[in-house]
Each structure stands twice: as C-alpha cells, then as structure tokens.
Amino acid sequence: MTNRSLFRLGAWSAIVGGVLMALDVIPHLFVDDTDHPETLGGLAHEVWHVPGIVGIILVLLGLIAIYLRQADKTGGVGLTGFVLLVIGVTLGAAYSTVFHGLFVPAIEGVQVGLFEELLDSTTGAQNVRGIVVQALGLGIGAILFGIATIRGKVLPAIGGWLFIAAALFAAANQFFDAAQLISRALFALAFIWLGSAVLSISQVEES
C-alpha cells in the first residue's frame, strides 16, 4: 500500500470517526447515563456507547494521518501536541467506556442515587481524568496541536482553531454541563474538517 493510499485511509478514518463522534453527542442531549435500560427502549448502556467508541478508534487512526501530513512543518510543538492528544483521547475513551457504559448502570442498579453521592466526593479516578485526560491530553495537547496546525499552514487553519476551541470547552466542563457536549462536537468537527483536507490533498497529488 502506497503512502497516498495510507493517507486516504487515515483521512476517511478521521471523517467517519468524526461523524460517529458527532452522532454520539446527539442522544446525550435527551438521555442520561443513569437512565435505566427500560427508558432507552431496552438498549443496554454498553450498546448505547458503541458509536462513540468506534468513532474514537477511527479518529485516533485519522489523527496519525493528520499529524504525518503536516509533521515536517509543525516541529516539536506539533509532536508534543500529537502525543498528548493521543493519550487524552485514548484514556478519555477508556474512562468513558468503563465508567459511563458499565460502572454507572451497575451502581445505579444497586442503589438509586448512589452515583450522585459518589460524585460528591473526589476520587482517584476523577483526579486522573481531570489532570491526565482533560488538562494534559484534551487541554494542552489539543491546544498545542491546534497551534501547530495553524502555524504549519499545510492544512486549513480552521481545523486548528476547532481543536483549540474544543480544548477550552473541555476545560469549562467544571462550570456548566453543556460544555462537555460542545467540546465533543467541536472535536468531531475538527476531525471531519482536517480529514477532508487530507483527503483532498491526496486526491490532488494523484491527479
């Protein structure tokens, strides 16, 4: 498989993954992770999160293509942002899968309201998510990668600005609940936008 074919594959991974991430946001506008399966049409929480999980896997592959497409222009800032962003997205997906898809429904089945009581106390897992996932990965990592993309001028600058905006909304998650969903939507749009740009460049090179 040629480098151009790999770039096309990575670009499509970013685009499809971004779409799945965006689709995963929509249901969260109407339901909560603490809802019982009966209120979700009998759909188990593990199944409920499948589109988002698949989307995360695909955007990770897409992120590699996006980075490599502009690596020679983004330098150390781009590499640092890329590594931190990969860590943040990976750990964020693992946390959401285990915590929201498995832990929350199980603990609500034991005692209704217990989940809210646990959230009132700070736990090690919350600290890890806040510091490693949000602050370093989805925060600093996304901002650095966004800055590198803007400065690199290989891919559309708007993609970099979307990463920065997504990081800022992720940081605002502690202040209003909607920030997390807005952040997810912006991340999804960034992957779709930059994936489309990588695909477009690959098609031009082949013509």
Secondary structure as GFF3:
##gff-version 3
##sequence-region A 1 207
A	DSSP	alpha_helix	3	25	.	.	.	ID=ss1
A	DSSP	three_ten_helix	26	29	.	.	.	ID=ss2
A	DSSP	three_ten_helix	37	40	.	.	.	ID=ss3
A	DSSP	alpha_helix	45	48	.	.	.	ID=ss4
A	DSSP	alpha_helix	50	98	.	.	.	ID=ss5
A	DSSP	pi_helix	99	103	.	.	.	ID=ss6
A	DSSP	alpha_helix	104	110	.	.	.	ID=ss7
A	DSSP	alpha_helix	114	119	.	.	.	ID=ss8
A	DSSP	alpha_helix	124	128	.	.	.	ID=ss9
A	DSSP	pi_helix	129	141	.	.	.	ID=ss10
A	DSSP	alpha_helix	142	152	.	.	.	ID=ss11
A	DSSP	alpha_helix	157	171	.	.	.	ID=ss12
A	DSSP	three_ten_helix	172	174	.	.	.	ID=ss13
A	DSSP	alpha_helix	178	206	.	.	.	ID=ss14
###
